[in-house]
Structures are given as structure tokens and as C-alpha cells.
């Protein structure tokens, strides 16, 4: 949150300037709170999700995230799937503020994990479906093979930086 320690001093010397500066500070902090960004620094990463549930049938994967933590407007959710439990090249699905997804991926066997992130924070720690991670088979007709992952946000385009959501760094080299 934006703070101006000098405001107390200004209040006694120039009450109208104090009122104007306090209004600006309040507006900046309200904007930060409403967007999930700390105007004076990095926003704390959200707490890890409580759980991820995945069911599949006829090539459709139905995913539900459980998040019992206190939330601020602007939270974003992500799920990732990978053919291996190590998530070396995960495919990222951005859910926005929704905690549910239905994805038609065909007869693939995939491992899943989920996490959340604010626009100005690092992602939360990913939570896997199953501990250790459990594979889920889509069933139904086989769709095309998945293309290599391209990552997400400011993460490397090699697809080898799962758990990045909007990105862990401010800028990406492209």
C-alpha cells in the first residue's frame, strides 16, 4: 500500500494540501486493492489452493478448483496438464476468475495441477490432482496429439516453465 509518512507533518502546516494528498493516496490504494496490485511494491502471492478435482469421460475433462483462502478482486486461476507427473512441459489453461473448466481434449492420459495469481504477484504454489500426482484418462475418441507447450505470461516460450500463470518476471525477452 502507498504510504506518505510526511502527511502528518503536512496536516498541521497546510490542511488543504493534506486533504488533497490523502485523497490521492486513498484513490491509488483503492485502485491497487481493486486490481490485485500493490502500488508501492510487489503483491503477496495468493495462498495455495485447497484442492483440485478432475473427472473425465468421453474425451472431456471436468476440473474444479477449491480455494478457501481470503480473496481480493482480480484473482486469476490456472490449470495445467502434462503427460508426465513432473510437469516438464505443461499446457496452461487460464480460467480467469472462474474455478471450474470443461476441456475437450480427447482420449489423453494427463496429470493436472492448479494455482492462482494476482496481476502483480507471483503465482501461488501449484497443487496437483492426487498426492503423488494421479493420471486421468479422457476416454472417448482420440483427438490429435497435443502440440508442444508454449508456456504462459512472461515465462519462457519453450514451455518448460510451468506454474508461471501471468508470469514470474515483469518483462519477457519475447
N, C-alpha and C positions, 0 to 999 in steps of 0.2 A: 504494500500500500504506500502511496505517496504521502510523505510527511514533511512539513516545513517547520523545523524546530524554532525558527525565528518568529513564528506567528505570535507567540505570547508577547514578545517584545514589541512587535508592530501594533498589537491590540491596544496597548497603553498609549503609544505615541500617535497613532493615526487609526481610529476605529473604523473609518470608512474603507481605508486600504485593507485593514484586517478582514472586514466583511467580504470584500471583493476577492481577496486571496483565498479565504476559507471556502467561498463558493466554487472557485476554480478547483481547489484540492478535492472538495466533495464530488464535483462533477467527474473529474478524472478517476477517482476511486470507484464511483458508481459505474462508470463505463468499464473499468477493469473487472469489477465483480460480475457485471452482466455478460461479459465476453469470455470470462475464464482466464484473463491475462492480468498479471501483476504489473502495473505501470512503473514500478520502481525496481523491478528485478524479475527473476525467474519465478514462475508459479510452481508451487509444490506439485509433484506428480500425484495423481489420484491413488487411493488405496487399491490394492489388488482386488479383482473380482472375487466374490464369494464362491461362484461355481460357473461351469459351462456344461450344458446338457446338449447332446447331439443324438438325433434319431434319423434314420434313413429308410426309404422304401421307394421302389420304382424310380430310382435314379435321383430322387430329391432328398437333400439333406436339410433337416429342420433343426435350427440352432437356437438355443435360449441362453442368455447370459443372466446371472443373478448378481446384482450389485446392491449390497445392504449398507454401503458407506454413505456418509453425508455428501450431497452433491451440490455443485454450483452450476447455474445455467452455462451452457457451452460445452458440456461433456460430450465426447465423441467415443464411440465404441468400434472395435475392430475384431475380426476373427481371422485366423489364418489356418490354412490346410496344407499338409505336406504328405508325401508318400512315405516319409520316414519319421520316427518319433523324435529325431534330433532337430527337426525343422531347419535343415541346412539351406533349403531353397523354398521357403513358404510362399504360398499365394495369399495375398492380402485382400480382404473384403471389408471395405469401410461401410459401417452401418449407420453413420451419423449418430443422432441421439437415440436411435432405436436399440433395444436389447434383444431383438429377435430377427432371424433371417431364414428364408427358404431359398435354397440354391439348387438349381437343376444341373447336376454335374455328371449324371450318368452312373454307370456301374464301376465306380472307382473305389478303392480302399484307401481311406485317408485318416490321418491323425489331425486333431483340431486343438486350437488354443484361442484364448480371447484376452483382451486387455482394453483399457480405456486411456484417454488422454485429453487434456485441455490444450487449446491452441498455443498457450505459452508455457507448457510444461513438458517434461519428459513423459514417456508412456509409463503406465503402471507396470508392475511385474506381470508377465503373462501367466495365465492359469490354463493348464491342459485339461482336456477331457480324459479322465482317468488318471490314476497315480499308481504306477507309471502310466504314461500315455497309452490309451486304448484306441485301436483302429476301428473305424466304422466303414462298412461296405454299403455303397449306394444301392446296389441291386438294380433290377430292370435292365433295359437295353444299354449297351455300351456306347458312350459318346466318344468324341475324339480324344486323343491323348492330350493332357494339359501341356501348354506351351511353357517354356522356361519362365520363372518368375522375374518380374521387372522391379520388384520392391515396392516401396510406397514413400510418399512425402519426400524429404530431403535425403533419404537413405540411398546407398549405392544402387545404381541401376543393374548390378549383377544379380540382384535377387537374393543375396546371401546375408542380408541384414534384417531378418525378421524381428518382430517386436518393435518396429520403428514408428508405426502409425503415421502421424503428421510429420515426423522426423525428430531426431535427437539433436540435430545441429540446426542453426538458424538458416544457413545457406548451403546449397549443393553446387558442386562444380559442373553439373549438367549432365 
